Amino acid sequence: MRRQRIIAPLMPVAIALILGIIVGRYTDFKATTTLAILAVLTVTSLFLFRFPKIQTLCIWLITLVMGCHLMQHPLPDIPRVQRAGDRMLEYREHLLQLYQQSMPPSTYEVVAAMTLGDKSALTKETKNTFNITGASHILAISGLHLSIIYMMVSLLVWGRRWRIVTQILTLVLLWGFAFLVGLSASVVRAATMLTVYGLLSLGYRQKMSLNVLAFTAILILVCQPEALFEVGFQMSYLAVFAILLFYPVIYGMISEEWLMEHRLIRWIWGMTVVSLCAQLGVAPMIAFYFHRFSIYFLLTNFIVIPCAYLILVGGFLLLLTSWTMIATALATIVSMMSQSLQAISSLPYASIEGLYPSPLQIVLVYILIGCLYILLLLRER
């Protein structure tokens, strides 16, 4: 499989922007000062076209100063976008009422969280079970959910003769759903990545890469610099970054030809690798923010990911048809998933609690993970 390059062209730009936002959070510069520095650096970079390396360094400095400026003087919100978001949230309340009328509370709390992003009905017991087993990510609308929705809509509207029209329609519906669930950082990140993915698919280019990840981060941070300090933003990007980095290397440990001959093993191996890669990216941050580590996260993902697909499909079909049989099927799926997670949470050492790593320790862990990646690359050679 083709390996991702660690240093994609947009990655240093994204890193410079992040550093600038961090500097801007803990310093205090006047707007005139940062704008003057930006103007000087921009003019200087224009005269450095004969020295591309120095010009590139200047562009990074411009991005860093821009991040600092945006952190202290963010772009104003767009009133129309806010009004559209408020209207969609009002409509979501109507859909939640339809759910409440169709299913028992134990089903409603999970379906409402997974399909419409409303976690207000989740009980403490449910949250604890999902946290212990490492399945809490399934309750928050994120890339997994939007990817499933993108695939569902693509299958419904796909057509070879009208690829551009169907792709645009798919993306419009995807962003409509993003507004419906509240435009959280993880939702915006996933919707932006899928938008870029969809547009690149029209040109038959590489659809998912570190460059795409960096581009979406730049877009989001320019519009909302404070998102950098949200846990959801950090973990969603670290998970995707680790998947893009490690997946080709680890997946390639088994022959592609052999996997093509054994489809079931291929599916199991693919899901295992994705889960391992994502865990490599987020495990240190989970320990830092939530002070725990779930031992059986692999087993959990084999249960919750297929269930997530069924719940998303069933939830939307229920909203469209209000058929009782769909509500019954959803109740059965949620019950089976919950019972399975409760069984996993009761296993010995299901979760290691009381982890309180320092920021320095987190940095050292990520350095070790980087060393692991280098070792895997050397092993390939």
C-alpha positions as CSV (number, residue, x, y, z in Angstrom):
1,M,0.0,0.0,0.0
2,R,1.1,3.5,-0.7
3,R,2.6,5.2,2.4
4,Q,1.7,8.7,3.5
5,R,4.5,11.2,3.7
6,I,5.1,12.6,7.2
7,I,5.8,16.1,6.0
8,A,3.1,17.0,3.5
9,P,3.4,20.5,2.1
10,L,0.5,21.9,4.2
11,M,1.5,20.2,7.4
12,P,4.2,22.8,8.3
13,V,1.7,25.6,7.6
14,A,-0.9,24.0,9.9
15,I,1.8,23.6,12.6
16,A,2.9,27.2,12.3
17,L,-0.8,28.3,12.6
18,I,-1.2,26.2,15.7
19,L,2.0,27.6,17.3
20,G,0.8,31.1,16.5
21,I,-2.6,30.5,18.1
22,I,-0.9,29.1,21.3
23,V,1.4,32.2,21.4
24,G,-1.6,34.5,20.9
25,R,-3.4,32.8,23.8
26,Y,-0.7,33.6,26.3
27,T,0.6,37.0,25.0
28,D,-1.0,40.3,24.3
29,F,-0.2,42.2,21.1
30,K,-2.1,45.1,19.6
31,A,-3.8,44.5,16.4
32,T,-1.7,47.2,14.7
33,T,1.5,45.5,15.8
34,T,0.6,42.0,14.4
35,L,-0.8,43.5,11.2
36,A,2.4,45.6,10.7
37,I,4.5,42.5,11.1
38,L,2.3,40.6,8.7
39,A,2.7,43.4,6.1
40,V,6.4,43.4,6.4
41,L,6.8,39.7,6.2
42,T,4.4,39.5,3.2
43,V,6.3,42.1,1.3
44,T,9.6,40.5,2.2
45,S,8.4,37.1,0.9
46,L,7.5,38.6,-2.5
47,F,11.2,39.6,-3.0
48,L,12.5,36.1,-2.0
49,F,11.3,34.2,-5.1
50,R,14.9,33.4,-6.0
51,F,15.4,31.8,-2.7
52,P,12.6,29.3,-2.3
53,K,13.7,27.8,1.0
54,I,14.0,31.2,2.7
55,Q,10.7,32.2,1.1
56,T,9.0,29.1,2.5
57,L,10.4,29.9,6.0
58,C,9.0,33.4,5.6
59,I,5.5,32.0,4.7
60,W,5.6,29.9,7.8
61,L,6.4,33.0,9.9
62,I,3.5,34.8,8.2
63,T,1.2,31.9,9.2
64,L,2.5,31.9,12.8
65,V,1.9,35.7,13.2
66,M,-1.5,35.3,11.5
67,G,-2.4,32.6,14.1
68,C,-1.4,34.9,16.9
69,H,-3.5,37.8,15.4
70,L,-6.6,35.6,14.8
71,M,-6.4,34.3,18.4
72,Q,-6.5,37.8,19.8
73,H,-8.7,39.3,17.1
74,P,-10.9,36.5,15.8
75,L,-13.0,36.9,12.6
76,P,-16.6,38.0,13.3
77,D,-19.4,35.4,13.2
78,I,-21.6,35.4,10.1
79,P,-25.2,36.2,11.3
80,R,-26.9,34.2,8.5
81,V,-24.9,31.1,9.4
82,Q,-25.9,31.6,13.1
83,R,-29.6,32.0,12.2
84,A,-29.5,29.0,9.9
85,G,-27.9,27.0,12.8
86,D,-30.5,28.1,15.2
87,R,-33.3,27.1,12.9
88,M,-31.8,23.7,12.3
89,L,-31.5,23.2,16.1
90,E,-35.2,24.1,16.5
91,Y,-36.0,21.5,13.8
92,R,-33.9,19.0,15.6
93,E,-36.1,19.4,18.7
94,H,-39.1,18.4,16.6
95,L,-37.3,15.3,15.4
96,L,-36.3,14.4,19.0
97,Q,-40.0,14.6,19.9
98,L,-40.7,12.1,17.2
99,Y,-38.1,9.8,18.6
100,Q,-39.5,10.1,22.1
101,Q,-43.0,9.1,20.9
102,S,-41.7,6.1,19.1
103,M,-39.3,4.4,21.5
104,P,-38.6,3.7,25.3
105,P,-36.2,6.0,27.2
106,S,-33.4,3.3,27.2
107,T,-33.4,3.3,23.4
108,Y,-34.1,7.0,23.0
109,E,-31.0,8.1,24.9
110,V,-28.6,6.2,22.7
111,V,-30.4,6.8,19.3
112,A,-30.8,10.6,20.0
113,A,-27.1,10.9,20.8
114,M,-25.9,8.8,17.8
115,T,-28.2,10.2,15.1
116,L,-29.0,13.8,16.2
117,G,-26.2,14.6,18.6
118,D,-28.4,15.2,21.6
119,K,-26.7,13.7,24.7
120,S,-28.9,15.4,27.3
121,A,-31.0,12.2,27.9
122,L,-28.0,10.0,28.5
123,T,-28.0,8.6,32.1
124,K,-24.9,8.5,34.2
125,E,-24.9,4.7,34.1
126,T,-24.9,4.6,30.3
127,K,-22.1,7.2,30.1
128,N,-20.0,5.2,32.6
129,T,-20.5,1.9,30.7
130,F,-19.5,3.5,27.4
131,N,-16.5,5.3,29.0
132,I,-15.1,2.2,30.7
133,T,-15.3,0.1,27.5
134,G,-13.9,2.8,25.3
135,A,-17.1,3.2,23.3
136,S,-17.8,6.8,24.3
137,H,-16.7,8.1,20.9
138,I,-19.7,6.4,19.3
139,L,-22.1,8.6,21.3
140,A,-20.6,11.8,19.9
141,I,-21.3,12.7,16.3
142,S,-17.9,12.5,14.6
143,G,-16.1,11.3,11.4
144,L,-17.5,7.8,11.8
145,H,-21.1,8.9,11.8
146,L,-20.7,11.4,8.9
147,S,-18.7,8.8,6.9
148,I,-21.6,6.4,7.2
149,I,-24.1,9.1,6.3
150,Y,-21.9,10.2,3.3
151,M,-21.9,6.6,2.1
152,M,-25.6,6.2,2.5
153,V,-26.5,9.4,0.7
154,S,-23.9,8.6,-2.1
155,L,-25.6,5.2,-2.7
156,L,-29.0,6.9,-2.9
157,V,-28.1,9.7,-5.3
158,W,-25.1,8.2,-7.1
159,G,-25.1,8.3,-10.9
160,R,-22.3,8.1,-13.4
161,R,-23.8,10.5,-15.9
162,W,-24.3,13.3,-13.4
163,R,-21.3,12.8,-11.1
164,I,-20.9,16.5,-10.3
165,V,-24.5,17.1,-9.6
166,T,-24.9,14.0,-7.4
167,Q,-21.7,14.8,-5.5
168,I,-22.8,18.4,-4.8
169,L,-26.2,17.2,-3.7
170,T,-24.5,14.7,-1.4
171,L,-22.3,17.4,0.2
172,V,-25.3,19.8,0.6
173,L,-27.2,17.1,2.5
174,L,-24.1,16.3,4.6
175,W,-23.7,19.9,5.6
176,G,-27.4,20.1,6.3
177,F,-26.9,17.3,8.8
178,A,-23.9,19.1,10.2
179,F,-26.0,22.1,10.9
180,L,-28.8,19.9,12.3
181,V,-26.5,18.4,15.0
182,G,-24.9,21.7,16.0
183,L,-21.6,22.2,14.1
184,S,-19.3,20.9,16.9
185,A,-15.6,20.8,16.2
186,S,-15.5,17.1,15.3
187,V,-18.6,17.5,13.0
188,V,-17.1,20.5,11.2
189,R,-13.8,18.7,10.8
190,A,-15.4,15.6,9.4
191,A,-17.8,17.5,7.1
192,T,-14.9,19.6,5.8
193,M,-12.7,16.5,5.2
194,L,-15.6,14.7,3.4
195,T,-16.2,17.8,1.3
196,V,-12.6,17.9,0.2
197,Y,-12.7,14.1,-0.4
198,G,-15.9,14.5,-2.5
199,L,-14.4,17.3,-4.6
200,L,-11.1,15.5,-5.1
201,S,-13.0,12.4,-6.2
202,L,-14.3,14.3,-9.2
203,G,-10.8,14.8,-10.4
204,Y,-9.7,11.2,-9.6
205,R,-7.0,12.6,-7.3
206,Q,-5.7,11.1,-4.0
207,K,-8.8,11.7,-1.9
208,M,-7.5,11.4,1.7
209,S,-4.1,12.5,2.8
210,L,-2.2,14.4,5.5
211,N,-2.5,17.4,3.2
212,V,-6.3,17.2,3.3
213,L,-6.2,16.8,7.1
214,A,-3.9,19.9,7.4
215,F,-6.1,21.9,5.0
216,T,-9.2,21.2,7.1
217,A,-7.4,22.2,10.3
218,I,-6.2,25.5,8.7
219,L,-9.8,26.3,7.6
220,I,-11.3,25.5,11.0
221,L,-8.6,27.3,13.0
222,V,-8.7,30.4,10.8
223,C,-12.5,30.7,11.4
224,Q,-12.4,29.6,15.0
225,P,-9.0,29.7,16.7
226,E,-10.4,28.7,20.1
227,A,-11.3,25.3,18.7
228,L,-7.7,24.3,19.1
229,F,-8.2,24.1,22.9
230,E,-11.3,21.9,22.7
231,V,-10.8,18.3,23.6
232,G,-13.0,17.1,20.8
233,F,-10.9,19.0,18.2
234,Q,-7.6,17.7,19.6
235,M,-8.7,14.1,19.8
236,S,-10.5,13.9,16.4
237,Y,-7.4,15.3,14.6
238,L,-4.9,13.1,16.5
239,A,-7.0,10.0,15.7
240,V,-7.2,10.8,12.0
241,F,-3.6,11.8,11.9
242,A,-2.5,8.5,13.5
243,I,-4.8,6.5,11.1
244,L,-3.3,8.2,8.0
245,L,0.2,7.7,9.3
246,F,0.1,4.2,10.7
247,Y,-2.6,2.5,8.7
248,P,-0.7,1.9,5.5
249,V,2.4,0.6,7.4
250,I,0.5,-1.8,9.7
251,Y,-2.1,-3.0,7.2
252,G,0.7,-3.8,4.7
253,M,2.2,-6.4,7.2
254,I,-0.2,-8.9,5.6
255,S,-0.1,-9.5,1.9
256,E,-2.7,-7.6,0.0
257,E,-3.2,-10.6,-2.4
258,W,-3.9,-13.0,0.4
259,L,-6.3,-10.6,2.0
260,M,-8.2,-10.2,-1.2
261,E,-8.7,-14.0,-1.2
262,H,-10.1,-14.0,2.3
263,R,-12.7,-11.2,2.5
264,L,-13.8,-11.8,6.1
265,I,-10.3,-11.8,7.4
266,R,-9.6,-8.6,5.3
267,W,-12.6,-6.9,7.0
268,I,-11.5,-8.0,10.5
269,W,-7.9,-7.0,9.9
270,G,-8.9,-3.6,8.4
271,M,-11.1,-2.7,11.4
272,T,-8.4,-4.0,13.8
273,V,-5.7,-1.8,12.2
274,V,-8.0,1.3,12.2
275,S,-8.9,0.8,15.8
276,L,-5.2,0.3,16.8
277,C,-4.1,3.4,14.9
278,A,-6.8,5.6,16.3
279,Q,-6.0,4.4,19.8
280,L,-2.3,5.2,19.3
281,G,-3.3,8.8,18.5
282,V,-5.8,9.4,21.3
283,A,-4.8,7.1,24.2
284,P,-2.3,9.6,25.7
285,M,-4.9,12.4,25.5
286,I,-7.6,10.2,27.0
287,A,-5.3,9.4,29.9
288,F,-4.5,13.2,30.3
289,Y,-8.1,14.4,30.2
290,F,-10.1,11.5,31.5
291,H,-7.5,9.7,33.6
292,R,-8.3,6.2,32.2
293,F,-7.4,3.7,29.6
294,S,-9.8,1.0,28.2
295,I,-8.2,-2.4,27.8
296,Y,-10.8,-4.0,25.6
297,F,-11.2,-1.2,23.1
298,L,-10.7,-3.6,20.1
299,L,-13.5,-5.9,21.2
300,T,-15.7,-2.9,21.9
301,N,-15.2,-1.5,18.4
302,F,-16.2,-4.8,16.8
303,I,-19.5,-4.4,18.5
304,V,-20.3,-0.7,18.4
305,I,-19.2,0.1,14.8
306,P,-21.6,-2.3,13.1
307,C,-24.3,-1.3,15.6
308,A,-23.6,2.4,14.8
309,Y,-24.3,1.7,11.1
310,L,-27.6,-0.1,11.8
311,I,-28.7,2.6,14.3
312,L,-28.0,5.5,12.0
313,V,-29.8,3.8,9.1
314,G,-32.7,2.7,11.3
315,G,-32.9,6.1,13.0
316,F,-33.3,8.0,9.8
317,L,-35.7,5.5,8.3
318,L,-37.8,5.9,11.5
319,L,-37.9,9.7,11.1
320,L,-39.0,9.2,7.4
321,T,-41.6,6.5,7.9
322,S,-42.6,6.3,11.6
323,W,-42.9,2.6,11.2
324,T,-43.3,0.7,14.5
325,M,-41.3,-2.3,13.3
326,I,-38.2,0.0,12.8
327,A,-38.6,1.4,16.3
328,T,-38.7,-2.2,17.6
329,A,-35.6,-3.2,15.6
330,L,-33.8,-0.2,17.0
331,A,-34.7,-1.1,20.6
332,T,-33.4,-4.6,20.0
333,I,-30.1,-3.4,18.5
334,V,-29.5,-0.8,21.3
335,S,-30.4,-3.4,24.0
336,M,-28.0,-5.9,22.5
337,M,-25.2,-3.4,22.2
338,S,-25.8,-2.1,25.8
339,Q,-25.8,-5.6,27.3
340,S,-22.6,-6.4,25.4
341,L,-20.9,-3.3,26.7
342,Q,-22.0,-4.0,30.2
343,A,-20.6,-7.5,30.0
344,I,-17.3,-6.0,28.7
345,S,-17.2,-3.4,31.4
346,S,-17.6,-6.1,34.1
347,L,-14.5,-8.0,32.8
348,P,-11.4,-7.9,35.0
349,Y,-9.2,-4.9,34.3
350,A,-11.7,-3.5,31.8
351,S,-10.3,0.0,32.5
352,I,-7.1,1.3,34.1
353,E,-8.2,4.2,36.3
354,G,-6.3,6.9,38.1
355,L,-3.9,8.0,35.3
356,Y,-2.6,11.5,35.8
357,P,0.2,12.1,33.3
358,S,1.9,15.5,33.2
359,P,2.1,17.5,29.9
360,L,5.8,16.6,29.7
361,Q,5.0,12.9,30.0
362,I,2.3,13.2,27.2
363,V,4.9,14.8,24.9
364,L,7.4,12.0,25.7
365,V,4.7,9.4,24.9
366,Y,4.1,10.9,21.5
367,I,7.8,11.0,20.9
368,L,7.9,7.3,21.6
369,I,4.9,6.8,19.2
370,G,6.9,8.7,16.6
371,C,9.9,6.4,17.2
372,L,7.6,3.4,16.8
373,Y,6.5,4.7,13.4
374,I,10.2,5.1,12.3
375,L,10.9,1.5,13.4
376,L,7.9,0.3,11.4
377,L,9.2,2.1,8.3
378,L,12.7,0.6,8.8
379,R,11.1,-2.8,9.2
380,E,9.4,-2.4,5.8
381,R,12.7,-1.7,4.1
